[in-house]
Amino acid sequence: MIKHSGPSSHLFVSQRLRLHYVDWGNPGAPPLILIHGWRDHCRNWDWVAQQLSNDFHVIAPDLRGHGDSAWTNDGQYTISSYVYDLLQLIDQLQLAPVNIIAHSLGAHVATRYTGLYPHKVQRLMAIEGLGQLPNRSIEGNPENVVERLTQWMGEQRSLSARLPKRYVTMDEALQRMQEENQHLTPAQASHLTTHGVIRNEDGTYSWKFDNYVRAFQPNDIPYAELTHRWGRIACPVKLVYGRDSWATDPVTDGRIKYFRNATCDIVEGAGHWVHHDSTEQFVSTARAFLAMPV
């Protein structure tokens, strides 16, 4: 349970968008940024932030199109734009060199940022943030590029006609949250739902994220460039995976070899949201990792 009133809310500007983050105080301590995943929000870190904020200056942003951050006008959400927002946050708040813990999409963003600016990150903890293994047999195939582009355009057209799902009651939204992650306790599900929805003018509830974040860009960087970016990361890296998750172990599939200084932990009884499913073990691992010399 969250035992106090929580963090303070702030805004910063990136590419004319007003983006939101929460600050857990303790500004004299080493900075630690917590970055949420796809369709999530910054308050999903509250259990972790509460326990780490005595030793760190914890900042948790809402990615553009998520939580209380602004939506883009054109419905475009690229990994590069998320990386730029992280650059702006760190530079505007003068946080570098910084520690980062990130989940899923947030970990995609964090690993790419750290590969671009290795001197700005002291330690990086990435929870299931390397994505799916690419199909190397079709990568670079011109016909596959055409297929990805047409699929993306179809998704864009579909999303243009899709209205945000409306829930008559908070309990309906809570039920959907529990269906998404059955590892959640009732208290966790309630907290995540409360901070994850807005109330519409007619009294119904909808999730805060922009529906357009569902459509991933078709022209992402090639896998060879991505692994090169991982290889530029100079700081210690901790990769964390849940045993019950869909994601593959980077030690087994070989992706850990692209990092200079990385270790991997597999958490038993946890799914994709390791920091929710096994919070105490995750925080213990994070404390030990963040105490490592650099």
Residue pairs with C-beta under 8 A, 6 or more apart in sequence:
1 187
2 46
2 47
2 50
2 191
3 50
4 50
6 22
6 43
6 46
7 22
7 23
7 24
7 25
7 49
7 58
7 60
8 22
8 23
8 25
9 20
9 21
9 22
9 68
10 20
10 21
10 22
10 23
11 18
11 19
11 20
11 21
12 18
12 19
12 21
12 88
12 89
12 92
12 93
13 19
13 88
14 64
14 84
14 85
14 88
14 89
15 81
15 84
15 85
17 64
17 69
17 70
17 72
17 85
18 69
18 70
19 61
19 62
19 63
19 64
19 69
19 70
19 85
19 89
20 42
20 61
20 62
20 67
20 68
20 69
21 42
21 59
21 60
21 61
21 62
21 89
22 42
22 43
22 59
22 60
23 57
23 58
23 59
24 49
24 50
24 53
24 57
24 58
24 59
24 60
25 53
25 57
26 53
26 54
26 55
26 56
26 57
26 58
27 57
28 57
29 55
29 56
29 57
30 55
30 56
30 57
30 99
30 122
31 56
31 57
31 59
31 93
31 95
31 98
31 99
32 52
32 56
32 57
32 58
32 59
32 98
32 99
32 100
32 101
32 290
33 58
33 59
33 60
33 61
33 86
33 89
33 90
33 95
33 98
33 99
33 100
33 101
33 102
34 42
34 45
34 48
34 49
34 58
34 59
34 60
34 100
34 101
34 102
35 60
35 61
35 63
35 86
35 100
35 101
35 102
35 103
35 106
35 107
35 109
35 110
36 42
36 44
36 45
36 60
36 62
36 63
36 66
36 67
36 102
36 103
36 104
36 105
36 106
37 44
37 103
37 104
37 105
37 106
37 107
37 273
38 104
38 105
38 213
39 66
39 207
39 209
39 213
39 214
40 66
40 67
40 103
40 104
40 106
40 196
40 209
41 62
41 66
41 67
41 68
41 192
41 195
41 196
41 208
41 209
42 60
42 61
42 62
42 67
42 68
43 60
43 67
43 191
43 192
43 195
43 196
44 103
44 192
44 195
44 196
44 273
44 275
44 276
45 58
45 60
45 275
46 191
47 188
47 275
47 276
47 279
47 283
48 101
48 275
48 279
48 282
48 283
48 286
49 58
49 60
51 283
52 58
52 283
52 286
52 287
52 290
55 287
55 290
56 99
56 290
57 95
59 89
59 93
59 95
61 69
61 85
61 86
61 89
62 68
62 69
63 69
63 82
63 85
63 105
63 106
63 109
64 70
64 71
64 72
64 77
64 81
64 82
64 85
65 71
65 72
65 77
65 209
65 210
65 212
65 213
66 208
66 209
66 210
66 213
67 195
67 196
67 208
67 209
68 208
71 210
71 212
72 81
72 210
72 212
75 156
75 159
75 160
75 210
75 212
75 215
76 212
76 217
77 210
77 212
77 213
77 215
77 217
78 217
79 108
79 109
79 112
79 217
79 220
80 112
82 105
82 108
82 109
83 109
83 112
83 113
83 116
86 109
86 110
86 113
87 113
87 117
89 95
90 96
90 98
90 120
96 117
96 119
96 120
96 121
97 119
97 120
97 121
97 122
98 120
98 121
98 122
99 121
99 122
99 123
99 124
99 125
99 290
100 110
100 113
100 114
100 121
100 123
100 124
100 125
101 125
101 127
101 286
102 109
102 110
102 111
102 124
102 125
102 126
102 127
102 129
103 127
103 128
103 129
103 273
103 274
103 275
104 127
104 128
104 129
104 272
105 129
106 129
107 126
107 127
107 128
107 129
107 130
108 129
108 130
108 131
110 121
110 124
110 126
110 129
111 124
111 126
111 129
111 130
111 229
111 230
111 233
111 237
112 226
112 229
113 120
113 121
114 120
114 121
114 124
114 232
114 233
114 235
115 228
115 229
115 230
115 231
115 232
115 233
116 229
116 232
118 232
118 233
118 234
118 235
119 234
121 233
121 235
122 235
122 294
123 235
123 236
123 237
123 238
123 289
123 290
123 292
123 294
124 233
124 235
124 236
124 237
124 238
125 237
125 238
125 240
125 286
125 289
125 290
126 237
126 238
126 239
126 240
127 240
127 241
127 274
127 275
128 240
128 241
128 242
128 245
128 247
128 272
128 274
129 239
130 239
130 247
130 250
130 255
132 247
132 248
133 248
133 253
133 255
134 223
136 223
138 144
139 222
139 223
140 222
145 218
148 218
148 219
149 218
149 219
151 218
152 215
152 216
152 217
152 218
155 214
155 215
156 212
156 215
159 211
159 212
159 214
159 215
162 211
164 206
164 207
164 211
165 206
165 207
166 200
166 202
166 204
166 205
166 206
167 173
167 176
167 197
167 204
167 205
167 206
168 204
168 205
169 205
170 193
170 194
170 197
170 205
172 205
173 193
173 196
173 197
173 205
173 207
174 189
174 190
174 193
177 184
177 189
177 192
177 193
177 196
178 184
178 189
181 189
181 271
181 272
181 273
181 276
181 277
183 244
183 269
183 270
183 271
183 273
183 276
183 277
184 192
184 273
184 276
184 277
188 276
196 207
196 208
197 205
197 206
197 207
197 208
198 205
198 206
198 207
198 208
199 205
200 206
221 229
227 255
227 258
230 255
230 258
230 259
231 258
231 259
231 260
233 259
233 260
233 261
234 260
234 261
235 261
235 294
236 261
236 262
236 289
236 292
236 294
237 259
237 261
237 262
237 263
238 262
238 263
238 264
238 265
238 285
238 289
239 250
239 256
239 259
239 262
239 263
239 264
239 265
240 264
240 265
240 267
240 274
240 282
240 285
241 247
241 249
241 250
241 264
241 265
241 266
241 267
241 274
242 266
242 267
242 270
242 271
242 272
242 273
242 274
242 277
242 278
243 266
243 267
243 268
243 269
243 270
244 269
244 270
244 271
244 277
245 270
245 271
245 272
245 274
246 272
247 272
249 264
249 266
250 256
250 264
251 264
256 262
256 264
265 285
267 274
267 277
267 278
267 281
267 282
268 278
269 277
269 278
270 277
270 278
271 277
274 282
275 282
